[in-house]
Amino acid sequence: MYYFIINPKSRYGFGEKIWRKLEFRLQNSGIKYEVRMTEQEGDARKLAEELTKGVEEPRTLVVVGGNGTVNEVLNGVSLDSQVTLGYIPTGSGNDLARSLKLPKNPLRCLEKVLNSKSYRLVDYGILSYDNGAPVHRRFIVSSGIGLDAIVNHNLIELTDRKVRLFRRLGKLGYILVGLKKLMEAEPVKGCLVLDGVKKVEFNHIYFVSSHIHPSEGGFKFAPKASCDDGNLEVCVVHNSSKWKLFFVMLDGLIGCMGYHRGVRFYRCQELKVHVNCPLAVHADGESCFSQTDIHMRCIKKKLRIIV
């Protein structure tokens, strides 16, 4: 039995069109499956919890949506159960699908899920912060604080008219918002603590991005990230010159991150970040509000996913 969790609103409604094609294939396959359709934010998390909590028999959950939908499922699923995840991407960035080398064609992805002969054990991360009470949130691709999170926050708050525009622009829309926010951004002082031992201070932090997988929103901020080594690949972008920062972002877009001054990389299992004024925070592109202190750690090879 396959359990499909569908986000019809992913990529501004593109998810529903994809699901219609997938369902037609399923209806003619004779395969047993159930469908759970999300209606609003948080539904995927609740559905994943309902389908896996206290369940002893093996189950396969297939997520049809973007990185945000996968993030919700990851935060709802009971990892104590024998659950295997399948993923059919319908988002605009598709960072997870690209890293796992999943087919771009949704029907081919479905075939891979239905005829899978193997799965892969991959890492996931946990982001912790204090929002009046301790909050712990899992992430599968990346989590960060600063400019990259500001861009994601801005995309979440788009008006209906702008949503229609961004549906047409696709990835270019993300880039345009990034350029706009880049011109508005101001660096802050802060520090990192790696694995509870090494402390590194910075005077001009624009963002700190912590990765399980290399890309975030189509930008390869952590080209050496590996999803099964038990480590976070951390990218710190810090520079007193905003114009130099533009070229850093261009490097991230074309996959040559690290060729300019003002970019530092670290590898660790656990990371603490402190900044001297609140900055936006995200987990897989989902808003975690603004914080001054965050804590991230990597959980090694505890997530089973069809590849």
SVG drawing of the C-alpha trace seen along z (x, -y; Angstrom):
<svg xmlns="http://www.w3.org/2000/svg" viewBox="-8 -49 47 54">
<polyline fill="none" stroke="black" stroke-width="0.4" points="0.0,0.0 1.2,-3.4 0.1,-6.6 0.3,-9.7 0.5,-13.1 -0.3,-15.7 0.2,-19.5 -2.0,-20.8 -0.8,-24.4 2.9,-23.7 4.5,-25.9 1.5,-28.1 -1.0,-25.4 1.3,-23.3 1.2,-20.5 -2.5,-19.8 -1.8,-19.5 1.0,-17.0 -1.1,-14.9 -3.9,-14.5 -1.4,-12.9 0.0,-10.7 -3.4,-9.6 -4.4,-8.6 -1.4,-6.3 -2.2,-4.9 -5.8,-4.2 -4.7,-2.0 -2.0,-0.2 -4.0,2.0 -1.7,0.8 -3.3,0.2 -2.9,-3.3 -4.6,-6.0 -4.5,-9.8 -4.3,-12.5 -4.7,-16.0 -3.4,-19.1 -5.6,-22.2 -3.5,-24.6 -0.1,-25.0 0.6,-22.3 -1.7,-19.7 1.2,-17.6 2.7,-17.4 -0.5,-16.3 -1.2,-13.7 2.3,-12.2 1.9,-11.9 -1.5,-10.2 -0.1,-7.7 3.0,-6.7 2.5,-7.3 2.2,-4.0 2.2,-2.0 4.2,1.2 4.0,2.5 6.2,1.0 4.7,-1.9 5.6,-4.0 4.7,-7.6 5.0,-9.4 5.2,-13.2 4.0,-15.1 5.0,-18.7 8.0,-21.0 10.8,-21.2 8.3,-22.8 5.9,-19.9 8.7,-17.4 9.8,-19.5 6.3,-19.3 6.2,-15.5 9.6,-15.1 8.5,-17.0 5.3,-14.9 6.6,-11.4 7.4,-9.0 10.9,-7.9 10.5,-5.1 8.2,-3.4 9.3,-1.5 8.6,-4.3 10.1,-4.8 9.7,-8.1 9.2,-8.5 9.4,-11.9 7.8,-13.3 8.9,-17.0 6.5,-19.7 8.3,-22.7 10.3,-25.4 13.7,-24.8 13.6,-21.0 17.0,-21.0 16.3,-17.7 15.4,-16.0 18.5,-17.3 20.8,-16.1 19.2,-12.6 19.4,-12.5 15.6,-11.9 14.1,-12.1 12.8,-15.5 9.8,-13.9 7.1,-13.3 5.8,-10.1 9.3,-8.7 9.6,-9.5 6.4,-7.6 7.7,-4.6 10.8,-4.7 8.7,-4.8 6.4,-2.0 9.3,0.3 11.9,-0.6 14.5,2.0 16.6,0.0 16.4,-2.9 19.1,-5.2 19.6,-6.1 20.2,-9.9 20.9,-12.5 18.5,-15.2 19.1,-18.2 17.4,-19.7 17.1,-23.4 16.5,-24.7 15.6,-28.1 13.6,-29.8 10.3,-31.4 8.9,-32.0 9.4,-28.2 12.0,-25.8 11.2,-24.9 12.8,-22.0 12.3,-21.7 13.7,-19.1 15.1,-20.0 16.2,-17.8 17.9,-20.3 19.2,-23.3 18.5,-25.8 19.9,-29.3 19.8,-32.8 20.1,-36.1 19.7,-37.1 18.8,-33.6 16.0,-33.4 14.8,-36.9 14.3,-36.0 12.3,-32.9 10.2,-35.0 9.5,-37.5 8.3,-34.8 5.9,-33.4 4.3,-36.8 3.6,-37.4 0.3,-38.9 -2.1,-37.1 -1.1,-39.4 2.6,-38.8 2.0,-35.0 0.6,-35.0 3.7,-36.8 6.1,-34.4 4.3,-31.4 5.4,-32.7 8.9,-33.6 9.7,-30.4 13.3,-30.3 14.0,-33.8 11.5,-35.2 13.6,-33.8 16.7,-35.5 14.9,-38.9 13.7,-38.9 17.2,-37.9 18.8,-40.9 16.2,-43.3 16.9,-42.0 20.6,-42.0 20.5,-45.8 18.5,-46.3 20.6,-44.0 22.9,-45.2 25.5,-43.0 25.6,-42.3 28.2,-41.1 28.0,-37.6 29.8,-34.3 29.7,-30.6 30.5,-27.8 31.4,-24.5 30.9,-21.2 30.9,-23.1 34.7,-23.7 35.7,-26.1 34.5,-29.7 34.7,-32.0 33.7,-35.7 32.6,-37.9 32.0,-41.6 30.0,-41.6 27.6,-38.6 25.1,-38.6 23.9,-35.0 24.9,-31.6 23.5,-28.6 23.8,-25.1 23.4,-22.2 22.6,-18.6 22.3,-18.9 24.4,-21.3 21.7,-23.6 19.1,-26.0 16.6,-27.7 18.8,-26.7 21.9,-28.4 24.7,-25.9 25.9,-27.5 27.5,-24.2 28.9,-22.3 30.7,-19.8 27.7,-18.9 27.0,-15.1 23.7,-13.8 25.0,-10.7 28.3,-11.7 26.7,-12.9 27.9,-16.4 26.5,-19.9 28.3,-21.8 28.2,-25.4 28.5,-28.5 29.2,-31.9 28.9,-34.9 30.5,-37.9 31.9,-41.0 32.0,-44.7 31.4,-45.4 27.9,-44.8 29.1,-44.9 31.5,-42.0 28.6,-40.2 26.8,-40.4 29.6,-38.3 29.4,-35.8 25.8,-35.3 26.5,-34.9 29.0,-32.2 26.4,-30.4 24.0,-30.5 26.5,-29.0 27.9,-26.5 31.3,-28.0 30.9,-29.1 34.0,-30.1 36.1,-31.8 35.7,-35.2 36.8,-36.6 34.1,-36.9 33.0,-33.3 34.0,-30.7 33.1,-27.0 33.0,-24.8 32.1,-21.2 30.6,-20.1 28.0,-17.9 26.7,-20.7 26.5,-24.5 25.5,-27.4 25.0,-30.8 24.7,-34.1 24.1,-37.5 23.8,-40.9 20.3,-41.7 17.4,-39.5 17.6,-38.1 15.2,-35.9 15.6,-32.2 14.3,-29.4 14.2,-25.6 13.9,-24.2 12.6,-27.6 9.9,-27.7 9.8,-30.7 11.1,-30.3 10.6,-34.0 13.5,-36.2 16.1,-35.1 19.4,-36.1 20.4,-32.6 20.0,-29.3 21.3,-25.8 21.6,-23.2 22.8,-19.6 22.9,-16.7 21.3,-13.3 23.2,-10.7 21.5,-8.2 18.1,-7.9 15.9,-8.8 15.0,-6.1 14.1,-7.4 13.6,-5.8 16.2,-6.7"/>
</svg>
